[in-house]
Amino acid sequence: MIFHPVEEAFKEAVAQGVFPGAVVLVGKGDEVVFERAFGHRSLVPEKSPMQLETIFDLASLTKPLATTIATMLLVREKKIRLEDRVTRFFPNFGVFGKTHVTFRHLLAHCSGLPAWKPYYEDIVKGEREGKINFVASRAAKSYVFEQIHREKSLASPGTQGLYSDLGFMLLGEVIEEVTGWTLDRYCQDKVFKPMGLRSTSFVDLTLLRTRRLQPVAEMIAPTEQCPWRKKVLCGEVHDDNAYAMGGVAGHAGLFSSAR
């Protein structure tokens, strides 16, 4: 079999503890030509087998699979242009050397914005000091956007490549500003649904908390033990800033099965 070496490699990786489990899917044209589940979905409190339908935290794959596609749809609809400056929508962004940053710069990771900042720390601190339900709230999300607007540029736009979560957080804000929809709703209606991605979505933690709901843990692969959330994360975005923003952000937050 052509995929026998693939199967053996994943079986060996699971046996050696490289990772607890995985789902591998290979497509050719419109057909799935190989699909297998290996190992375990979770190891604690007890082992449970990996399933083909298991949902994973896609982490930074959110950037190309959701935010980039959504941005390019807005370009196609002529609601924004790649050469538009961010200040067209957020005038206060144009401080500390960021006046000439365009959407093209954000998409290409050459805007001059820092790679990452621990905004979640201020949000967690704020909740501990009395801001009830501040973590994973709309207010926390607005706070993060305000901080990005005030960031100092590390380089002139277009002169240096630096992979930046902040740039894609900002694109998420732009999408919401232009469409009047939340990022998750826009992506669900305009990206995932037309593509037939029935198992792909954001997990809106703010909505879950409001309705007192919990993700179905049996369908989701846990990520890891979070030291400050003090639990194994399952159905809750692993990225700290995305979590503090409510689970829906332009840089992280997407969940999906292999299909």
C-alpha positions as CSV (number, residue, x, y, z in Angstrom):
1,M,0.0,0.0,0.0
2,I,1.2,3.5,-0.9
3,F,0.3,4.8,2.6
4,H,1.8,1.9,4.6
5,P,5.0,3.9,5.5
6,V,2.7,6.8,6.7
7,E,0.8,4.4,8.9
8,E,4.0,2.9,10.3
9,A,5.5,6.3,11.0
10,F,2.5,7.5,13.0
11,K,2.2,4.2,14.9
12,E,5.8,4.4,15.9
13,A,5.5,8.1,16.9
14,V,2.6,7.2,19.2
15,A,4.5,4.2,20.6
16,Q,7.5,6.4,21.4
17,G,5.4,9.1,23.1
18,V,6.1,11.8,20.5
19,F,2.4,12.6,20.7
20,P,-0.6,10.7,22.2
21,G,-2.6,10.5,19.0
22,A,-3.3,11.9,15.6
23,V,-5.8,11.9,12.7
24,V,-4.2,11.8,9.2
25,L,-6.3,12.6,6.1
26,V,-5.0,12.8,2.5
27,G,-7.1,14.3,-0.3
28,K,-6.7,14.2,-4.0
29,G,-9.0,16.3,-6.0
30,D,-12.5,15.9,-4.5
31,E,-11.7,12.5,-3.0
32,V,-10.3,11.4,0.4
33,V,-7.7,8.8,-0.5
34,F,-6.4,8.0,3.0
35,E,-7.9,8.6,6.4
36,R,-6.8,7.0,9.7
37,A,-6.9,7.7,13.4
38,F,-3.9,6.8,15.6
39,G,-3.4,6.5,19.3
40,H,-5.4,8.3,21.9
41,R,-7.5,11.5,22.0
42,S,-6.7,11.9,25.7
43,L,-4.6,10.2,28.4
44,V,-6.1,11.6,31.6
45,P,-8.1,11.0,33.7
46,E,-8.3,7.8,31.5
47,K,-7.2,6.9,28.1
48,S,-9.7,7.4,25.3
49,P,-9.1,6.4,21.7
50,M,-8.6,8.9,18.9
51,Q,-11.6,9.0,16.4
52,L,-11.7,10.2,12.9
53,E,-14.2,12.8,14.0
54,T,-12.1,14.2,16.8
55,I,-12.0,18.0,17.0
56,F,-8.7,19.8,17.4
57,D,-7.6,23.3,18.4
58,L,-6.1,24.6,15.2
59,A,-4.1,27.3,16.9
60,S,-2.4,29.5,14.3
61,L,-4.0,27.7,11.4
62,T,-6.8,30.2,12.2
63,K,-4.8,32.8,10.3
64,P,-4.9,31.2,6.9
65,L,-8.1,29.2,7.2
66,A,-10.3,31.9,8.6
67,T,-8.8,35.4,8.8
68,T,-6.9,35.4,5.5
69,I,-9.8,34.0,3.5
70,A,-12.3,36.4,5.2
71,T,-10.0,39.4,4.4
72,M,-9.7,38.4,0.8
73,L,-13.5,38.0,0.4
74,L,-13.8,41.6,1.6
75,V,-11.2,42.6,-1.0
76,R,-13.1,40.7,-3.7
77,E,-16.3,42.5,-2.7
78,K,-14.4,45.8,-2.9
79,K,-15.1,46.6,0.8
80,I,-11.4,47.0,1.4
81,R,-8.3,47.2,-0.7
82,L,-5.0,45.5,0.1
83,E,-3.3,48.9,-0.2
84,D,-5.7,50.6,2.2
85,R,-4.1,51.9,5.3
86,V,-5.3,50.5,8.6
87,T,-5.9,54.2,9.7
88,R,-8.8,54.3,7.1
89,F,-10.8,52.4,9.7
90,F,-8.9,53.1,12.9
91,P,-7.4,56.6,12.8
92,N,-5.9,56.2,16.3
93,F,-3.8,53.3,15.0
94,G,-1.5,55.8,13.2
95,V,0.8,56.5,16.1
96,F,4.4,55.4,16.8
97,G,5.4,54.9,13.2
98,K,2.3,52.9,12.1
99,T,0.6,55.5,9.8
100,H,1.5,53.8,6.6
101,V,0.7,50.2,7.6
102,T,-1.7,48.6,5.0
103,F,-3.7,45.4,5.0
104,R,-1.1,43.9,2.6
105,H,1.5,44.5,5.3
106,L,-0.6,42.7,7.9
107,L,-1.3,39.7,5.7
108,A,2.4,39.4,4.8
109,H,3.7,39.8,8.4
110,C,5.8,42.8,7.5
111,S,3.8,45.6,9.2
112,G,6.4,46.3,11.9
113,L,4.1,45.2,14.7
114,P,5.6,43.0,17.4
115,A,5.2,39.3,17.2
116,W,3.4,38.9,20.5
117,K,2.5,40.7,23.7
118,P,1.0,39.2,26.9
119,Y,-2.2,41.3,26.9
120,Y,-3.9,38.5,28.7
121,E,-1.9,39.2,31.9
122,D,-3.5,42.6,32.3
123,I,-6.9,41.1,31.7
124,V,-6.5,38.4,34.2
125,K,-5.1,40.9,36.7
126,G,-8.1,43.1,36.1
127,E,-10.5,40.3,36.9
128,R,-8.6,39.4,40.1
129,E,-8.8,43.0,41.2
130,G,-12.6,43.1,40.9
131,K,-13.6,43.4,37.2
132,I,-16.2,40.6,37.3
133,N,-16.2,38.3,34.3
134,F,-13.6,40.5,32.6
135,V,-11.7,37.5,31.2
136,A,-13.2,36.2,27.9
137,S,-15.5,39.3,27.6
138,R,-16.3,41.8,24.9
139,A,-14.7,44.5,27.1
140,A,-11.5,42.5,27.3
141,K,-11.4,42.1,23.5
142,S,-11.8,45.9,23.1
143,Y,-9.0,46.4,25.6
144,V,-6.7,44.2,23.5
145,F,-7.5,46.1,20.3
146,E,-6.8,49.4,22.0
147,Q,-3.4,48.1,23.1
148,I,-2.5,47.0,19.6
149,H,-3.5,50.4,18.3
150,R,-1.0,52.0,20.7
151,E,1.9,49.6,20.0
152,K,5.2,51.1,18.8
153,S,6.4,49.9,15.4
154,L,9.6,47.8,15.4
155,A,10.4,48.6,11.8
156,S,9.0,50.6,8.9
157,P,6.2,48.7,7.1
158,G,7.4,46.5,4.3
159,T,11.1,46.5,5.3
160,Q,11.2,43.5,7.7
161,G,9.4,40.2,8.0
162,L,8.3,39.4,11.5
163,Y,5.5,36.8,12.1
164,S,3.0,38.7,14.1
165,D,-0.1,37.6,16.1
166,L,-0.9,41.2,16.6
167,G,-1.3,41.8,12.9
168,F,-3.9,39.1,12.6
169,M,-5.7,40.2,15.7
170,L,-6.0,43.5,14.0
171,L,-7.3,41.9,10.8
172,G,-10.0,40.2,12.9
173,E,-11.0,43.6,14.2
174,V,-11.1,45.0,10.7
175,I,-13.4,42.2,9.5
176,E,-15.8,42.9,12.3
177,E,-15.7,46.6,11.7
178,V,-16.3,46.4,8.0
179,T,-19.0,43.7,8.0
180,G,-20.8,44.5,11.3
181,W,-20.7,40.8,12.1
182,T,-18.6,39.0,14.7
183,L,-15.6,37.3,13.2
184,D,-16.9,33.8,13.9
185,R,-20.3,34.5,12.4
186,Y,-18.8,36.0,9.3
187,C,-16.4,33.1,8.8
188,Q,-19.2,30.5,9.5
189,D,-21.5,32.0,6.9
190,K,-19.1,33.2,4.2
191,V,-16.2,30.7,4.5
192,F,-16.9,27.4,6.3
193,K,-20.5,26.8,5.2
194,P,-19.9,27.4,1.5
195,M,-16.9,25.1,1.7
196,G,-18.9,22.4,3.4
197,L,-16.7,22.5,6.5
198,R,-19.4,21.3,9.0
199,S,-16.9,20.6,11.8
200,T,-15.0,23.8,11.6
201,S,-15.8,26.7,13.9
202,F,-14.7,29.0,16.7
203,V,-15.7,28.3,20.3
204,D,-17.2,31.5,21.6
205,L,-16.4,31.3,25.3
206,T,-18.3,34.5,26.1
207,L,-21.5,33.0,24.6
208,L,-20.9,29.7,26.4
209,R,-20.5,31.4,29.7
210,T,-23.6,33.6,29.1
211,R,-25.7,30.5,28.4
212,R,-23.9,28.3,31.0
213,L,-22.9,25.7,28.4
214,Q,-19.9,23.5,28.1
215,P,-18.2,22.1,25.0
216,V,-18.7,18.3,24.5
217,A,-15.3,17.2,25.8
218,E,-15.7,13.6,24.5
219,M,-15.4,15.0,20.9
220,I,-12.4,17.2,21.4
221,A,-8.7,16.5,21.8
222,P,-7.2,18.3,24.9
223,T,-4.2,20.5,24.4
224,E,-2.3,20.7,27.7
225,Q,-2.3,21.6,31.3
226,C,-2.5,25.4,31.6
227,P,-0.6,26.7,34.6
228,W,-2.7,29.9,35.2
229,R,-6.1,28.5,34.2
230,K,-5.1,25.5,36.4
231,K,-6.7,22.8,34.3
232,V,-6.3,20.7,31.2
233,L,-7.7,22.7,28.3
234,C,-10.3,20.9,26.2
235,G,-12.7,22.8,24.0
236,E,-11.1,26.0,25.2
237,V,-8.6,27.8,23.0
238,H,-5.1,27.2,24.1
239,D,-3.7,30.6,23.1
240,D,-3.7,32.9,26.1
241,N,-4.6,36.1,24.4
242,A,-7.3,34.5,22.3
243,Y,-8.8,33.0,25.5
244,A,-8.8,36.4,27.2
245,M,-10.5,37.9,24.2
246,G,-13.4,35.3,24.4
247,G,-12.1,32.6,22.1
248,V,-12.8,34.4,18.8
249,A,-9.8,36.2,17.4
250,G,-8.0,36.7,14.1
251,H,-4.8,34.9,15.1
252,A,-6.2,31.8,17.0
253,G,-9.4,30.2,18.2
254,L,-10.5,27.9,15.4
255,F,-11.4,24.3,16.0
256,S,-11.9,21.5,13.5
257,S,-11.8,17.9,12.7
258,A,-9.4,16.6,9.9
259,R,-12.4,16.9,7.5
